[in-house]
């Protein structure tokens, strides 16, 4: 029951973060989704991941987003609204294909098997993160780097 409530909360928060126009409201929805995800981790018995979720995302990333929002000149951003129609038409099929591939991996993959309780949670998370999940970890790092560079480019003064 708790898992279902937290999952519903997470879905509503993610949709709110993506669909609202106001950037401050989007950050609040993102923070709500981070807290819901931490609650899901707690309900699954992964206390370390819940703590890392709150420390890394709820504190560091949200503060970073608030700093970016306060430094970007929004008049400049408003000029580019509605320009990305070609990218949207290209992105929808890509998202659909990626969703089908991920669904296939979840249903047919061997990683979907439940694992036993591990005594040393921190060591196992570190070992798994830097062996099996090294590529997704690095992809997330590159995405954050690209977002930071984009924020710097949007915020710089024109010469």
N, C-alpha and C positions, 0 to 999 in steps of 0.2 A: 504494500500500500504506500509506504514512504517512498519507495523507488519510483512508483508511478506518479506521485505528486511532484517529486523533484524533476522527473523527466518532462512532465507537462510544463512546469515552471521554466525549465531550460529551453524548451521549444518556443514558448511564448516570448521569452527574453531575446532569443536569437533572432526571431522574426522581427521583434521590435527594434533591435539594433540595426538590422539591415533596412527596414522599411521607413523609419522615421526620417524626416528631413532635417530637423534641428540636430546639430552635432553634439550638443550637450546632452540631449535626451538619448542620443545614440550611445554615448559613453555610459550613461546611467543604465541603459538596457544591457550593455556589455558587462558592466560590473555585476548586475543581477545574474547574468548567465554564468559568470565566473563563480559566484557564490553558490548557484544551483549545482554547478559541476563539482564543486568541492563537497557539497552535501551528498551528491551521488557517490563520490569516492569514499566518503565516510560510511555510507550505507553498505558499501561493498567491502569494507574492512581495510581500505588502503589509506591509513591515516597519514602516511608520509606524503602521498600524492595530494591529499586534500590540503595539507599544510603548505606544500610547494605551490599548489594552485593559488592559494590565498596570498602567500608571500610574493611570488613572482608576478602573477597577473593582476591581482586585486590591488597591490600596492605599486609595484614598479611600472607596469605597462599602463595602468590607468593614469598614473601621475604623468607619464610620458605623453599620453594622448591629450591630457588637459593642457600641458605645456605647448604642444603642437597647435591645439585649437586656439589658444590665446595668442600665439605669435603669427598665425597665418592671416594675411589680409583677405577677408572674405569677399570683398568686391572683386578681387582677382579670380577667385574660385567661381563666383557666380557667372563670370564671362564664359566659362567652359561648360556650363550646364547644357545638356542636350546634344553635345557634339559626338558622343560615343555610340551612335546607333549601329555603325558597322561592327564595332567590337561586341556589342550585345548580340547581334545576329550570329557572329562567329562563336561567342562564348556559350550560348544556350546549347548547341549540339555537343560542345566539348564537355560541359557539365553533365549532360545526359549520359554520354559515353563513360565518363569517369564514375558516375553514380552506378551504372550497370556493372562496370568492372569491380567496383568496391563491393557491390551486392553479391557478385559471384564469388569474390574472395572470402567474404564473411560466411556465405552458405557452404562453400566447398573447401575452404582453407583449413589447414591443420592447426592454425593458431587459434581457432575458435573453441578449442577444447578447454574445459576448466582445469585450472592448476591447483595443486595443493597449497596449503598455508606454509609460508616460508618463515623461518625463525628470524633471520637477519634481513629485514625488509629493505634497509638502505643499501646493503651490498648487492642484493639481487636487482634492485631498481637500477643501480649504477651499471652493473654487468649487462643487464638487458638493454639499457639505453645506449651503451657504447659498443654493443655487438650487433644484436638483431635489429635495433631501431636507429642505427647511426645515420643512415641516409635520410629518413624522415626528420630526424633531429637537425641535420645540416640544412635541409630544405626549409624548415621553419626559421632557421637562423638567416638564410638568404632572403626569405620573404620579409622578415623584420628589417634587414639592412636596406632592402629596396624601398620599404615604406619610409624609413628614416631619410634616405636620399631624396625621395619624392617630397617629403615635408620640407626639407631644406631648399629644394628647388622652387617650391611654391612660395616659400616665405622670403626668398631673397628679393632685394630691391632691383628694379630694372634700371639698366644703365642708359 
